[in-house]
Amino acid sequence: MTNIKEVAQAVMKAYEAEDTYNFPKDGVAAALREVANQLQYHNFGEGVDMIVDAHSLYEVADELEAL
């Protein structure tokens, strides 16, 4: 099971690693990439799909607000 608090901390770390003062969109893009990286799982049907559960996204958002 995914530890949502650890995911939120990794997302915030990715966001803060970017120059968010001058380029806030870079921080948002880095955070979104880290969310996908942390929460993705694979569906091995026809082809391979990377899937992120929407419920997990909401949990991460809640945890980010709590940081």
C-alpha positions in Angstrom: 0.0 0.0 0.0 1.2 3.5 -0.8 2.1 5.8 2.1 0.3 9.0 1.0 2.3 11.2 3.4 5.6 10.0 1.9 4.2 10.7 -1.6 3.1 14.2 -0.6 6.6 14.9 0.8 8.2 13.7 -2.4 5.9 15.8 -4.5 6.7 18.9 -2.3 10.4 18.2 -2.6 10.1 18.0 -6.4 8.2 21.3 -6.4 10.6 23.1 -4.1 13.6 21.8 -6.2 12.4 24.0 -9.1 12.8 27.8 -9.3 9.3 28.5 -8.2 9.9 32.2 -7.5 10.6 33.1 -11.1 9.0 30.2 -12.8 6.1 28.8 -10.7 4.8 26.7 -13.6 8.1 24.7 -13.5 7.3 23.7 -9.9 3.8 22.7 -10.8 5.1 20.6 -13.7 7.7 19.0 -11.5 5.1 18.2 -8.9 2.7 16.6 -11.4 5.5 14.5 -12.8 6.4 13.3 -9.3 2.8 12.5 -8.5 2.7 10.3 -11.6 6.0 8.7 -10.7 5.0 7.9 -7.2 1.4 6.7 -7.8 1.6 5.0 -11.2 0.9 1.3 -11.7 0.7 -0.7 -14.9 -2.2 -2.4 -16.6 -0.9 -5.3 -18.7 -3.8 -5.8 -21.1 -3.5 -4.9 -24.7 -0.3 -2.8 -24.6 1.0 -1.5 -21.3 -0.9 1.4 -19.7 0.4 3.5 -16.8 -2.6 4.3 -14.5 -3.0 6.7 -11.6 -5.9 6.2 -9.3 -8.0 9.5 -8.9 -8.7 8.7 -5.3 -5.0 8.6 -4.5 -4.6 12.0 -6.2 -7.2 13.5 -3.8 -5.4 11.9 -0.8 -2.1 13.4 -1.9 -3.8 16.8 -2.3 -5.2 16.6 1.2 -1.8 15.6 2.6 -0.1 18.4 0.7 -2.5 20.9 2.4 -1.5 19.4 5.8 2.2 19.8 5.2 
